[in-house]
Amino acid sequence: MAEQRTHRTFEDLVAEGAAVPTEGWDFSWFEGRATEARPSWGYARAAGGRLARATAALDIQTGGGEVFDFALGTAAPDRPGLLAATEGWPPNVPKASALLGARGVVVVASPEDAPLPFADETFDLVLSRHPVRAHWAEIARVLRPGGAYFAQHVGPASVFELVEFFLGPQPEAVRGGRRPDRERAAAEAAGLEVVGLRAERLRMEFHDIAAVVHFLRKVVWMVPGFTVEAYEPQLRALHRRIESEGPFVAHSSRHLFDARRPVARP
């Protein structure tokens, strides 16, 4: 199949990448067309271990619920009695509700920049995989004393080889955003204790231009306002490069946060 795809036209590949639905965080469509190395810590499975020991858990910015669903499956039958998730992108909310409802999860539509719609000290575990931004004060507020925030974040300059192919060189203020040391400082300023922080940079490969188009439509903050029409010259140039040189290589950046809300001393 990979050999057949190399002979398809630019127009056919772009049309295919533009037609694939983007709801949720299921990346199975990319199989055979793009690859990304996974962090060594295995976030979803590790989150399942945390869920097995929790009594009330929240997943922030759950997407289509796929990662939370997998983690809950690994935790079964020792799942928390109280389960909730938030999602800010409207098309994802019914998708997440349908998937997670069978697990007893209440999915709440909540904008990413809004306060969390839960009372103080509701959860002993808060999870998140790739939040747009961690609202540290809100995370600390909804955690019970002794509760944990366990999350995988996108790190600095993630996939910037691709971003800068389309947008040109980015200023250091943009490239340095999401630095784990800065996020640690923000978490600590909100009253959390960071007990673990790991970071890795991981190889990605895009094997055809359809994969690039779908990726940029799905991960909308990479090239804001991306459309095939607006970026056709760059897409054509990248298509020619992939055909002549092989897969386009980029690197994702990930870090794993393990933070606690301290127990107040008597």
N, C-alpha and C positions, 0 to 999 in steps of 0.2 A: 504493500500500500504506500509506503514512504516513497518508493521509486516512482510510482504512478503520479504522486502529488507533485514531484519535481517538474513534471512536464505540463502541468496545468497553467493556464494563463493567469496573469496578474489580476485581470478583471474577475475571473471565476473565484480565485482565492479570496479576494477582498469581499466579494459578495457573500461568500460563505461565512467569513468572520463577522460580517456585519449583520447576519441573519440569526446568529445563535442567541437564544435568550440569555440575559445576564443576571436574572434573579438568583439570590442565594449565594452560598460559598461552596458549591459543588464544582470542582475543577476537573472532573473526569473527562470532559470534552477534550482537554488538552493532551490526553494520552496519545503518544506517538507523534505529537506535533510540537510539544514543548516539555521541558523537564526542569525541575527545581530540586536541588538537594534539600533534605529535611534536617532541622537541627537535631543534634545528638540526644537532646533531653526528652524527645517524644512527648510534646505538650499534651495532646489529647488523652493519651493513656495515663500520663502523670496526673492530669486533672481528674480522671476517673478514680484514681487512688485517693485523692483529696475528698471527692464526693462521698466515697464509701465511709469516711470518718466524720462527715458533717451532718448537722441537723436541719439547717436552713441555708439554701444556696441561691445565688443570683449570678446569671451570665449576662454581662453587659455587651451591647452591640453584637447580638448573636447571629446576625446575618440571616440565612435561611435555617439556622438551627442545626446544621449538619455536624459541626464539631462538638457542640454541647450534647447532641443526641448520641454520638459515638462515646463520649466520656461517660454519660449516664449508663450506656449499655455495658461498659466495662465495670461500673460500680455496682450493677445489679447483683443481688437483690438489696444491697445495703445502701439504698439511695436516701437522701434527706427527705423528711416528711414535708418540708416546705420548699418548693422549687419555683423560681421565677426567672424571666429573661426580658431584656429590653431590646428594641430594634427601632432605628430611626428612619430607615428608608422604606416608604410605604409599600412598594411591591414585595418586600421581603416579609412583611408582617403576617399575611395569610399563609405564606409558605412555611414560616417558622411555627405558626400556630398549629397547622395541620400535622407537621412532623413531631413537634414536642408535646402536643396535647395528649398523645397516647402515653407519654411518660409522666403525666400529671403536672406538666409545667404550665404556668400561666404566663403568656407572652403579652407584654405591655408595649404599645406603640409610644415611643418617647424620643423626641429629637435628641440628637447626639450632644448638643450643647445645653440641654435643659437639666435642671436638678433631677436627681433620681426620684421617681414617684413612689417612694417607700419611707416608712417611719424610721426614726433614729434607731440604731442598734437592732435591726431586724435580722441580719444574716451573720452566720459565723464563717461563711466562705463566699467570697466574690471572685468570679472568674471573668476573663476576657481574652479573646484571641484577636489580635490586630485591631484594637480600638483606634478610631481616628485620633482621639486624644484622651488621655486618662484624666478624669476630673477628680483629682486626689482628695480634695476636701469633701466631696460627696461620697467617695468610696469610704473614707474614714468615718463619715457620719453614719452610714448604714451598717457598718461593721459593729458587731458586739465586741466589747473588750476581750482580747485574746483571739479574735477572729483574724482570718488571713485573706489577703488579696494575692491570687496566684494567676499570672497572666503572661502571655507571649506578645511582645510588642514589636512593631516594625521599627528598625533602627535607622541610623543616619545614612543618607545617600543610597537608599535601597533602590536597586534597579536603575541607577542613574546613568549607566551606559546607554540604556534605552531612552530615558527621559531627555538626556542631553543630545541624543541623535535628532530628536524632534524639536527641542526648544533651544539648543545651543548651550554653551557653558553657563552654569548656574552660579550665583554668588555664594560665598562661603556661608552667609547667614542661612541660605536655603539648604545647602549641602550639609551643614552642621545641625540642622533641626533634628529632633528626636534622639539626641545623644543620651546614652544611658546615665552618664554622670549627672546631667542636668535633670533628668527625670527622677533620679534618686534624691537629689536636693529638693525637688518639688514635693515628693512623697514625704520626706522627712519634715518639710515645712508644714505639711498638713497634719502632722502628729503621728505618722506611721513609722515603724521601725523596719528598715529593709534588712532582712536576714539572709537573702540570697539574690545575686544578680549575675547572670551569665550572658555572654554575647558571642555570636558567631556570624561569619559572612559566608554565603553559600552560592555555589555556581548555578546559574540558570542558562538554558539554551532554548532559543526559538528556531524551529526547523522550517517554518514557512510564514509567509506574510499574513495568512489567515489567523494564525495564532497570535501574532502581534496585534492585529485589529481587534480581535476578541478580548485580549488582555487589557488593552487601553480603554475599551468600552466598559469592561467589568470593574477595573480598578481605576475609577474615574479621577482620582486625585493625582495620578501620575502625570498626565498631560491634560490639565483642565481645559474643558471645552473641546476635547478631541472629537472630530468627525472625519470620516474618510475624505469628504470634499475639501475640508480646510487643509488637510495634511497630505493630499495626494502626491505632491512632488517628493516629499520625504518617504512616503510609503513605496513609491516606485523605485527610488534609489535603494532603499533597504531590501526590497524584493530582488533587485539585480545583485546586490551584495551577497545575499543568502544563496542565490543560485550559483554564483561564481566561487564563493569562498566557503560555503557551508553554514552551519547554524550560527546565529547571532548570539554571542555570549555576554551575559550580564551577571550581576551578583546581588542577591538579596541580603538584607541585613536584619537580623533578629536578635532580640534579647529577652531573657526570661526573668520575670520579677517574682519574688517571694517576699511579701511584706506582711507585717502584723500590726494590729492596733494594740498598743500596750495595755496591760491590765493596770488599772489605777491602784496605787499603793494606799493601804489604809492609813 
